[in-house]
Amino acid sequence: MLNGAAVTVLSVGAIILALMSCARASAEVKWRHPVGEYDLGRLGELAAEAKARPWAEAYIRDLQQRARPWLDHSDEDFLAVVPRRRGQVKELFICPECRKRLPFDPFKPDDVVCPVCKQAVDTSQTCPETDRWGYHGTIWHGWAELWHYEFASGVGALGELYMITGDDEYAIRASCLLSLFSQAAEGLPAEVVGGFNAIYMYHREGDCRLIARWAEAYECIRGCPAVPQSEHEAVQRLLRRSVDEGALDADGYETDWNDIYGWHRAVLLSGIACEQRSYIEFVFGAGDYSPDRLPEHRSLHYVIKHHLRPDDGTFWENTTGYDFAAYVYMAQMLVAGHMLSRMDRDAFPPAQFDFAHPTSPFHRPMRRALYGYLGYCLPDGTQIVVGDYGQRYSLFTGKWGNRVVRRRHYPCLVTLGGDEAHGLLLQPAGVSEHQCRPSHPESALSGSRAGVADSKW
């Protein structure tokens, strides 16, 4: 139950948001890219920072390794392997005899040999584990999910490499690949899977991970003068179609699943990359998606108010690994909203879009939510001690959230790898890889209260 103080804060916040609506309606957005997650200044500054970091060389090597297959193969090779059907879960990509995961190559969907049985595998056959996982399909359908993730990771690495080095080659290749994929995927229908539209993957959940990574990559290369206008249009067409037909419900979201945080992230990042303000308003519950027009729409304002406790920011439900996934997406969107408001306060007023701003009715529970989450972290901030998703997400939430919550940040140790480790781009100047904020030995709940009670907001 909300206490009186919390109700008062939320009521005052609602009045502030209402007063902002008229100004928002007429404000012309003053776009400046990159914004959102990558608002870190000029490319020259990034390159200078990279040279000063003792671990930067290893991080760049990891990016180059992920980008290499997509640089080495021709456009014809790429188009030959783009999935023309919706994929399923990667668990289907197994040997039908020994049931071990098969070796994956994004450019060899049919030339697959089991390393255990030493036998060639016909990927067109139905996966023998299809009933176990609840996703019916062939072995190829499992390969297709891996391909989508690998491609998204590859173009994301190309985008980051462009930001770090300023080398047009990376931006040109990323835009070309996204443009080619846009054309090849135009014929893919949106299918209803589990009650929600999906175009590329097993469910909207998987689609939104891809959409978010494409949007991140495009935001990195958007300002490159060497990218042809036709490819800008193709990439934006891909993002808009993926959001309109897949990630977004025109009448608003009506589910309280934790998946909703990933859906919102895909819509928000696409809105930033495509300068589509209606997507951003959808996420933050503004404009046509404001509570007075769509009171049941699960915008970020709705889910913070109804999913998190107002006193300490913890979930009303028991915290699980999937709650950790929700926290990291929330932290990313918190940073993006903060940067949008810094970019143009008139178009994106802090009270509506910047959860870290004192005028936001949610700044206290959001900050406490982040500190509560970090209460699970080990002292170096690189791992979490509970939860199935813990080790994967703790570092990401720490570095994203602390960019806004405090000027003291978690170090972005490049130890986890993967397509979400934007360590080089996010580590602030002057913070070595050994520095970190003291972690809370208590639980997340007590950690959040201990970490916030003595702080001045």
N, C-alpha and C positions, 0 to 999 in steps of 0.2 A: 504494500500500500504506500502511496506517495505521502510524504509528510507535508505539513503546511508550507514550509519554506520552499520545498521542491515545486509545489503547485504554483506558488507565487512567482518563482523564477520562470517556469514554463509559460505562465499567463503573460508576464511582461514580455517574454520572448516572442509570443504570438502577436502581441501588439506591435512590436518592432518590425516583425516580418510583414505584417499587413501594411504598415506605413511605407515599407520599401517597395511594395508591389507596383505602384504608379511609376516610380523612378525607373524600375527595371523594364517596364513595358516600353519606354521610349528611349532607353539608353542604347547607343550604338557601341558595339563591342570594339575596343581597340586591341586587336589581336597582336600578339608578339610571340613568335615561336623560336625555340622550343619553350613550352610552358608545361604545367602539370608536374610530372615526375622529373623532368630533365631541365628545369630552369636553373642552370648552373653557370651561365655566362658564356663568354666567347670560347671558340674552339682552341685558340692559342693558349688560354688560361688552363684549359683541360690538359693540353699536351704538356705544359710546364709542370702541372701537378703530377702527371703520370711519371715524369722523369724523377721527381723527388720522392716517390714512394718505393720502398725497398721490395714490396711485393707486387708492384704494378707490372713488372715484366712478365711474371708468371700469369697474372690475370689476362694480359693481352695475348699471351700464347694460347690460353684457353679459348678466348674469343676467336682467334685465328683458326684454331683447330675446328671449332664449330662452324665457322664460315667456309672453310676450305672446300668441302664437297660441292657447295653451291657456286663457288667461283670456278672450279675446275671443269664442271660439266657444261655442255652447250645448252642452248635454249631447246633444241630438238630433244636432247636427252631428258630435259626437265619435263617437257610436255608429254613425253612418252610414258612417264610414270605418275603424273598427277592423277589421283583417284577420281574417277568419274562416277563413283557410287559412294554413298554414305558408309563410313567405317563403323566398326564396333569397338569393343574393348581390347586392349593389347594382350590380355590374358588368353585370347584365342590363338595367338601366334605361337603355337607349340608343336612339337613333333607328335604325330598321332600314335607313335609306338611307345616312346619312353616318357612322353608328356613333359619334356624339358623345353625351356624357352629356346627358340631358334635364333641363330645369328641374324641380325637385322642390317640391311643395306638399303638406303632410300632409293637407290637406282637399280636395284635388282629384286623386283617383286616376285619373280618366278624362279630365279636361280638360287634355290635355297637347299642347303645340305645340313642335316642334323649332325652336330659335332660328336654326339654320343653314338648314334646308330650308324653313322657314316653313309646314310642313305639319302638320296634326293627326295624332296618332299613336294608333293603336288598341292600347292596352296589353294587350289580351287575346291578341294574336298571340304566337307563339313567338319568343323572342329569337334573332336570327341568330348570336349569339356563344355560344350555349349549349354547343356542343361544345368551344369553345376554353377555357372556364372550368371545364368538368367538372361544372357545376351546371345541370341541365335545368329549364327553366321559361319562363314568358311574361315579357314586359316588366313586367307588373304584379308579378311575384314579386320583381323588383329594387326596385320602388317600395316593396314591403312591408318589405324590410329597412331601407330609409331611414326609413320611417315608425316602425318600432320604435325605432331609434336616436334619432330626433327626439323621440318621446314620452318615452323614458327621460331624455333630456337636459332636456326641458321640466319634468317633474315633479321632477327633481333640482334644477333652478334654483328652482322654487317652494319646495322644502324649505329650500334655503339662504337664500332671501329671508326666509322666516319666521324662521329662526334669527338673521339679522342685524337685521331690523327689529322682530320681535315682532308683526307685523301678521297677525291671524288669517285675513285673506282668503287669504293664500298657502297656509296649512296646510289650510284648508277646501277650496280648489280642488284641491290635490294629493291629498288623501284622497278627494275625490269622483271624480276621474279614475281613480285607482288602483282604487277600488271598482267603477266602471263597467267598467273594463277586465277586472277579475276576473270579473264576471258574463258579459261578452261572450266571454271566452276559455275559459269552462268547457267548451265543447264541442270545443275543439281536442284532438285525440288526440296522445299521445306516439308518435312514429314512430322507428324505428331508422334512423339515418343514419350511415354509416361505422362501424357497430358500437356506436353510442351513441345513447341516446334524445335526441330533439329535439322541442320543442313549437312554438316560435315562429319559429325561424330555420333557416339552412342546416345547422347542426351544433350540438352541445352547446356548442362554443366561443362561438358567438354568443349562444345562450340565456343563458349564464352572465354575459355582460357586461350583459345586460338585467336579470337577477335581482339582480345586485350593485347596479346603479343604483337599482332600485326599493327595495331594502332600505335603501340610504343615504338616499333621500328620505323613506321612512317613519320611519327613526330620527330624522330632523330634526323631524318633525311629531308624533311619538308623544306628546309631553307637552302638546300643545295641548288645553286644556279644551273648545274649540269643536268638536272632531272628534267626530261621533256614534259611539256604541259599535258600531252596525251596520257602519259603515265600517271601524273598527278590525278587526272580525271578517272583513270581506271582504278587506281588504288582507293580513291574516295568512293567510287561506285561499289567496290567490293565491301568496304566497311559499312556503307549505308544499307546495302541490301542485306548484309549479315545481321545488322541490328534490326532493321525494319521487319524482316521476315523470320528472324530467329530469336534474337536476344530480348526484344522489347515487346511487351503487351500494350497495345494502344490504349486500353482502358485501365492501365495501371497493374502493378503486381498485387496479387491477392494471397500469396503464400508466405508463411513464416519460416520456411526452411532456411538453413544456413547457406544454401546455394545462392540465395538472393544477393548476398554480398558480392559473389563472383559475377553475377549477372549485371549488377550495377556498375562494377568496375569496367566491364567490357563496354557498356553504354557510355559511361563517362569518358573513358580514354578515346573512344571513337568520336564523341562529340567535340573533344578538344582538337583531335587531329583533323577533323573535317570542318571545324568551325561551325558545328551544328548546335546552336544554343538550345534548341528544344530537347536534345538528348541530355544536356547538362541540367536543365530544369526538371526533366523527368526524374533524374537521380536525386536531386536535392529538394524535390517537392515544391517547386516554384512555378509561376506562370499558370499554364493550363493544368498543371499537376499539383497545384497547391491544395492544402487540406480542405479548404472551403469548397473546392470544385470536385476533388476526388478524395473524400475523407478516409477511405479504406485502402488507398494506394500505399504500398509499403516502400515509400521513399526512404532515404537515409534518415530524415527527420523522424519518420514514423518508427523505424526499427530501433533507433537509439532510444526513443522514448518508451517503446514497448518491450524491447528485447533486453535492455541493460538496466540494472538497478541504478536509480538516480544518485544513491549515496556513495557507491564505490565503483560503479561501472562494470561490475561482473554480470554475467548472463543470469537471467532468472533460472534457467535450467542448469543442471550440473554441467560443469565445464568438461568438454571432451576434446579429443584431437581435432574434430571438425570445427569446434568453436575456435581453436587456434587458427585454422584456415580463415575463418570469418574475421578474426582480429587483424590478420595481416592485410587482407583486402581493405578493411576499414582504415587501417593506418595509411595505406597507399592513397585512398581517396581523400583522407584528411589532408595529406600533403598536397594533392592536386587541387583541392578546394582552396587551400591556403595560398597556393601560387596563383590561381585564377583571380582571387581577390586582390592580391598584390599587383597583378597585371592591370586590372581595371576595376577599381572599387565601385564605380558607378554602375557598371553592368553586372558585377558580381559582389554585392554588398557583404561585408564580413558577417553580419548577423545571420545571413542566410547560407553562405557558402564556406565560411572559415570557422570550423569547429574549435580552433585553437584561440579564437578572438574572444575577449571578455564580453562582447555584446551578443555572442551566440548563446542561446539558452542551453546549449549542450556542451559548452566548453569544459565544465567541471567533470561530468560523468565520462566524457571522452578521454580526458587526460588521465582520470583515475582508471579507466579501462585499460589504457596502455601500461600504466605502472602496475596494475594488477597482473596483467599478462607477464610483464617482465619480472614479477616476483618469482616466477618459476625458473628463471634463467640461472645458469651457473655463473660464477664470478667473471669469466671471460666473455660472457654474452653470446657464446657460439652454440649452445646446446640447451635443451630443456629436459627436465628429468621425468616428466610424465606425459602421457598422451601419445596416440599413434602417429600424429602429425608433428609432434613436438620438435624433434631434431631438425626437421625440414624447415620449420617456420620461425623459430625463435630469433635467429639473427636478422631475418628480414623485417619482422615487426619492430625489433629494437632499432634498427637503423632508420627505417622509414618514420616511425613515430617520433623518435627523439630529435629529428631534424626540426620539428615544429614545437614539441613540448618543451624542450630546453636547448640551450646552446651547447650543453655537454652531450656528446653523442656516443653511441656505441661505436667501436671500431668496426670497420667493414672488412673483417678478415675473409680473405678469399679461400675458404676451406670447404664450402659446401658445393661450389660449382653450380651447374644447371642453368636453365634459361632465366632464372629469377635473381641471380646473384649480380646485381648491378653495383658491385662494390666500388669499382674505380670511379664511377660517376658520382657516387653519393657520399663518399667519405669526405668530410670537410677538411679544409686546410688546417694544418697545425695539430692534427690529431694523429699520433702514431698508431701502429697496429697493436701496440701493447697497452694502450690506455683504455680504460673502460670505467663506466659508472659502477659503484659498488652495488651488487645485487642483493636482493632480500632473501634471507634463508627461510623466511616463513612461507606459508601458502600464498597463492595468488590473492586471496581475499585479504588476509592480514597484511600481505606485502603492499597491496595497494593503499591500505589505510595508513600503514607506517610510513610509506614513501610520500604521501600527499599531505598528511595532517599538519606537518610542520612547514610546508611550503607556502609561499605567498603567490597567489595566482593573480 
